[in-house]
Amino acid sequence: MMPNEMMVETTSVHVTGETPLHGFRGAITEALPAGAPLGLSVAISREAGARGASIAKRAGEKLGWDVYTQDMLEFSAQNGALLDDLRDRLTPDGRAWIDERLDELLEAQNLSQHPNVLEVAKLVLALGAQGNVILLGRGAGFILPSRTTLHVRLVAPLADRVAYMSQWLRLTEEEAADQVRTRDHRRNDFVATHFHRKPNDIHLYDMLLNTSLLGEEKSADLIVAAAKAKMTAVVGMD
């Protein structure tokens, strides 16, 4: 495992959860009820080896938004003080929205009651209520409402993902192929178990990007363009 490569998976553009002071900001609250998210969120799902963390980071830099990777979401969810701080920044309506959305997911049985998953869901909702954030993995796109979330799926041919994993982790081709299979299975099982969804169902997403064909930069550009377009569309909703 290469330490400098692992940083790509675990480093965010801005890790404190604070609202960015610069960069593109979308005003999407005009057509939304009180307490709804103050800005758009981008939730990224990805196949193993599709370069999700690198693309999320690039998109975050272009938008000036926070980026939370899977590892950061899991770690931050265990920090009760951080969650309390995020909630304290919201209006009473915003805090009520988090509780209502969580109850809605549980009542519809679209979210398991596993303690760790619930903590991640609370964190994702607190970040989503604030908006202007990119969330990578942990089912964020199934936790947040579709109206104020751009849900993206990143894919790539298996051979390309294996080659990337081999280079990233300095593995043999056989070892890299095993890593890809294991990670894909673990992620798919997580979503199926806790959200009762299939990650490879393309109809769950706003956009599906083949990162091998597009590359990291163009993939990030398309995510940014789609985010801006969706914010404009939300403002225009009745």
Backbone torsions as a table, in degrees:
resi	resn	phi	psi	omega
1	MET	NA	129.5	-177.8
2	MET	-93.3	116.6	-177.4
3	PRO	-55.2	-43.1	-178.1
4	ASN	-67.5	-29.1	176.9
5	GLU	-73.4	-36.8	-179.9
6	MET	-63.6	-27.1	178.0
7	MET	-60.9	-29.2	178.5
8	VAL	-62.3	-36.2	-177.0
9	GLU	-79.5	-22.0	-170.2
10	THR	-118.3	-5.0	-176.6
11	THR	-98.9	135.6	178.6
12	SER	-107.0	167.9	175.8
13	VAL	-65.9	-39.3	-176.4
14	HIS	-154.7	114.1	-164.3
15	VAL	-97.8	-4.3	-172.2
16	THR	-80.6	-14.1	-177.7
17	GLY	85.8	2.3	-179.6
18	GLU	-73.3	150.3	175.7
19	THR	-64.1	128.1	-179.3
20	PRO	-56.8	143.3	-180.0
21	LEU	-92.3	-6.0	-179.3
22	HIS	-148.2	177.5	179.1
23	GLY	93.5	175.2	-177.7
24	PHE	-68.3	129.7	178.7
25	ARG	-127.8	133.4	-177.8
26	GLY	-106.3	128.0	176.9
27	ALA	-89.9	99.4	-175.0
28	ILE	-114.7	9.6	-173.1
29	THR	-84.8	-14.3	-172.7
30	GLU	-58.9	-39.0	-175.4
31	ALA	-99.5	12.7	-175.2
32	LEU	-113.1	152.5	179.6
33	PRO	-70.8	163.6	178.8
34	ALA	-57.2	136.3	178.0
35	GLY	90.4	-13.9	179.0
36	ALA	-67.6	161.6	-178.7
37	PRO	-49.9	141.2	-177.5
38	LEU	-79.7	-15.3	-179.4
39	GLY	-157.1	171.6	-179.5
40	LEU	-73.7	149.3	169.2
41	SER	-116.4	147.4	172.6
42	VAL	-111.3	121.5	178.2
43	ALA	-110.6	122.9	-176.0
44	ILE	-112.9	124.5	171.7
45	SER	-106.9	147.2	-176.5
46	ARG	-151.2	152.1	169.1
47	GLU	-77.3	151.5	178.3
48	ALA	-60.8	130.4	178.9
49	GLY	85.6	5.7	179.6
50	ALA	-89.3	10.1	173.8
51	ARG	67.0	37.8	-177.1
52	GLY	-61.4	-43.8	-176.8
53	ALA	-65.6	-42.4	-179.8
54	SER	-64.3	-41.8	-179.4
55	ILE	-69.2	-40.9	177.3
56	ALA	-60.3	-42.0	179.9
57	LYS	-63.9	-43.6	179.2
58	ARG	-62.0	-43.9	179.4
59	ALA	-63.8	-40.4	178.2
60	GLY	-62.3	-39.8	178.7
61	GLU	-64.9	-39.4	-179.0
62	LYS	-68.6	-36.3	-178.8
63	LEU	-88.7	-19.6	-173.6
64	GLY	75.2	29.7	-177.3
65	TRP	-107.2	156.5	171.9
66	ASP	-64.8	149.1	174.1
67	VAL	-126.7	126.0	176.4
68	TYR	-115.1	116.8	176.9
69	THR	-81.6	173.1	178.8
70	GLN	-56.2	-47.3	-178.7
71	ASP	-62.0	-40.0	-179.8
72	MET	-67.5	-38.8	178.2
73	LEU	-62.4	-44.3	-179.3
74	GLU	-64.9	-43.5	-179.2
75	PHE	-67.8	-47.4	-176.5
76	SER	-66.4	-29.4	-179.4
77	ALA	-64.6	-22.6	179.1
78	GLN	-85.8	-3.6	-178.9
79	ASN	-98.4	93.5	-177.4
80	GLY	-60.6	-33.6	-179.1
81	ALA	-65.7	-37.4	178.6
82	LEU	-64.8	-45.0	179.7
83	LEU	-62.5	-42.1	178.1
84	ASP	-61.8	-40.5	-179.9
85	ASP	-64.7	-42.4	178.4
86	LEU	-62.3	-42.9	179.6
87	ARG	-66.0	-37.4	-178.4
88	ASP	-64.9	-24.1	-179.9
89	ARG	-78.1	-14.3	-177.1
90	LEU	-89.5	160.7	173.6
91	THR	-73.2	164.2	174.5
92	PRO	-55.0	-38.1	177.4
93	ASP	-63.4	-38.6	179.1
94	GLY	-64.8	-42.5	178.0
95	ARG	-65.8	-38.7	178.0
96	ALA	-64.6	-36.3	179.0
97	TRP	-61.6	-41.2	178.7
98	ILE	-58.7	-49.1	-178.5
99	ASP	-63.9	-39.9	-180.0
100	GLU	-67.0	-41.2	179.7
101	ARG	-65.9	-40.6	178.6
102	LEU	-63.8	-44.7	178.0
103	ASP	-61.8	-39.3	179.7
104	GLU	-62.4	-44.2	179.6
105	LEU	-64.6	-42.2	-178.9
106	LEU	-69.0	-41.2	-179.5
107	GLU	-64.6	-36.8	179.4
108	ALA	-81.9	-1.2	-178.1
109	GLN	58.3	36.3	175.6
110	ASN	-100.0	10.2	178.8
111	LEU	-151.5	130.8	179.7
112	SER	-75.0	165.6	-179.8
113	GLN	-101.4	20.3	175.3
114	HIS	-61.6	129.5	-174.5
115	PRO	-53.1	-45.2	-178.6
116	ASN	-65.8	-38.3	179.4
117	VAL	-67.6	-39.4	178.1
118	LEU	-63.1	-38.9	178.8
119	GLU	-65.9	-41.2	176.8
120	VAL	-63.7	-41.8	180.0
121	ALA	-61.6	-41.5	178.5
122	LYS	-62.7	-41.0	178.5
123	LEU	-65.6	-46.3	179.8
124	VAL	-59.4	-42.5	179.7
125	LEU	-66.7	-38.0	178.1
126	ALA	-65.6	-41.1	177.0
127	LEU	-68.0	-41.1	179.7
128	GLY	-67.0	-34.3	178.5
129	ALA	-63.9	-32.8	177.4
130	GLN	-78.1	-36.7	177.2
131	GLY	79.1	-178.6	-179.9
132	ASN	56.6	53.0	-176.1
133	VAL	-146.7	149.4	175.3
134	ILE	-114.9	127.5	-176.3
135	LEU	-119.2	126.8	-176.7
136	LEU	-110.0	112.7	174.9
137	GLY	81.8	-169.6	-179.4
138	ARG	59.3	25.2	175.1
139	GLY	69.5	22.8	-176.3
140	ALA	-56.6	-37.1	-179.0
141	GLY	-68.8	-17.9	177.5
142	PHE	-93.8	-13.8	179.1
143	ILE	-88.9	-42.4	-177.7
144	LEU	-83.8	152.5	179.3
145	PRO	-71.5	142.9	-176.0
146	SER	-65.5	-27.8	-175.4
147	ARG	-62.9	-34.7	-177.3
148	THR	-115.9	24.1	-179.4
149	THR	-135.0	132.9	170.2
150	LEU	-93.9	112.3	-176.3
151	HIS	-99.6	117.7	-173.1
152	VAL	-118.6	140.1	175.0
153	ARG	-119.2	125.2	178.4
154	LEU	-105.5	126.9	-178.7
155	VAL	-132.5	167.2	175.6
156	ALA	-163.7	155.3	177.5
157	PRO	-57.3	145.6	-176.8
158	LEU	-55.1	-44.6	-177.7
159	ALA	-59.9	-39.4	179.4
160	ASP	-69.4	-37.9	179.9
161	ARG	-68.5	-37.9	176.9
162	VAL	-65.7	-43.2	179.6
163	ALA	-62.0	-41.6	179.1
164	TYR	-65.5	-44.4	-179.9
165	MET	-63.3	-37.4	178.5
166	SER	-62.9	-44.3	-180.0
167	GLN	-70.3	-42.4	-176.8
168	TRP	-63.8	-46.9	-175.7
169	LEU	-101.0	2.2	-178.8
170	ARG	56.1	55.0	-179.4
171	LEU	-112.4	160.9	170.3
172	THR	-69.6	165.2	179.5
173	GLU	-60.0	-40.1	179.9
174	GLU	-65.7	-42.9	179.1
175	GLU	-65.3	-40.4	179.6
176	ALA	-65.6	-40.3	178.2
177	ALA	-61.6	-39.1	178.4
178	ASP	-66.1	-39.6	177.6
179	GLN	-61.8	-44.1	-180.0
180	VAL	-62.4	-47.0	179.7
181	ARG	-60.9	-44.6	-177.8
182	THR	-63.9	-45.5	-178.5
183	ARG	-67.7	-42.0	177.2
184	ASP	-60.2	-45.2	-179.3
185	HIS	-63.3	-43.4	-178.7
186	ARG	-63.6	-43.1	180.0
187	ARG	-68.1	-43.4	179.4
188	ASN	-63.0	-40.6	179.7
189	ASP	-66.1	-38.3	179.0
190	PHE	-60.9	-48.3	-178.9
191	VAL	-66.6	-41.9	-179.5
192	ALA	-65.2	-40.4	-177.1
193	THR	-72.4	-43.8	-170.8
194	HIS	-100.5	-15.3	179.7
195	PHE	-128.4	-4.4	177.7
196	HIS	56.5	41.4	178.4
197	ARG	-129.3	163.8	175.4
198	LYS	-111.1	115.0	-176.4
199	PRO	-58.2	-26.4	-178.1
200	ASN	-86.9	8.2	174.4
201	ASP	-79.6	106.0	-173.0
202	ILE	-65.8	-19.5	-177.6
203	HIS	-75.4	-4.7	179.3
204	LEU	-83.1	-10.1	-169.0
205	TYR	-116.7	153.2	172.8
206	ASP	-74.1	-35.7	-179.6
207	MET	-150.3	146.1	179.7
208	LEU	-121.8	123.5	-176.0
209	LEU	-120.6	129.7	173.3
210	ASN	-88.6	102.6	-172.2
211	THR	-73.2	-20.4	175.7
212	SER	-69.3	-40.2	-179.7
213	LEU	-76.2	-36.5	-173.6
214	LEU	-91.6	-31.2	-174.2
215	GLY	82.4	166.7	-175.5
216	GLU	-66.8	-45.1	-175.0
217	GLU	-65.5	-48.3	-179.1
218	LYS	-66.7	-37.5	177.0
219	SER	-60.5	-43.9	178.4
220	ALA	-63.9	-41.5	178.9
221	ASP	-60.3	-41.3	-179.2
222	LEU	-67.9	-37.4	176.8
223	ILE	-63.7	-44.2	178.8
224	VAL	-61.1	-46.3	-179.8
225	ALA	-62.5	-41.5	179.8
226	ALA	-67.5	-37.4	178.3
227	ALA	-62.4	-45.2	179.2
228	LYS	-64.2	-40.5	179.7
229	ALA	-65.3	-39.7	-178.6
230	LYS	-69.8	-36.1	176.9
231	MET	-62.4	-41.6	177.5
232	THR	-63.6	-40.4	-179.3
233	ALA	-65.8	-38.7	-179.3
234	VAL	-65.4	-40.3	178.3
235	VAL	-60.4	-35.2	-177.6
236	GLY	-83.1	-3.0	-179.4
237	MET	-71.3	146.9	176.4
238	ASP	-77.9	NA	NA
